[in-house]
């Protein structure tokens, strides 16, 4: 759900509390973030920030039995209507669109290059649609 290099911010008592229940939740989050190749960037107070990788190196080098697995090659990450959810990681596109991300905060107003690969009716006006929706 995050773009390549995107950040996930978690604000929770589990980040800073030392009670058994909170520490267990923190360990579970650390384990999950490691399994999905997120890098812990900062942990301060009750906030923790992770960054999604820019390429597939971590996913490819993981042990095959590690969960969640990489999605099957025939899974279309753009097919989102009326499909069952799967517990798998969609690899970033190998054509460079996954890593070619505009820097922050400019990326808020410019669509990712990957948008050009998505099948949709308004092929020629994708960037304009993105900008209009972003502005709205």
Phi, psi and omega in degrees: 000335176270147173291162175303133182079001180290159182250143174241125181248129180240119177248112184201155177298332182299337182291325187240340183287151182251012176288154184304313182298316180293320179294325177295318177296318179297316180297321178296319179292319176300316180295314179299313182297324177294317181296329181259016171068025176277140179263126176287115184270317184205141174224112182212133182059232179258018182241136174232140182234128177244156176237134176285145181294160179268351180212181185268004185307312182296316181298316183294325183273359179287155177297136184301334181275354182291140180251143357281153180281173173284140180299155179292154183299331182275358176284125180264111182294345179267353178273096188245352182263126174058040174237149179287146176286146177233143177274081179208163180257124176280121179293155177290148180301140181280351182278008178094347182294334180290327185261346182276081184245132177295145183289160181282142359267006181301326184297344177295332188249357180234131183291152176290153179301331181300335180303330181291342182269350184278133179284123176203162184296319185272058186305313186282343184247024183302312182295322179294320177297315179301312181297319180295315180293322178297318180294319180297000000 
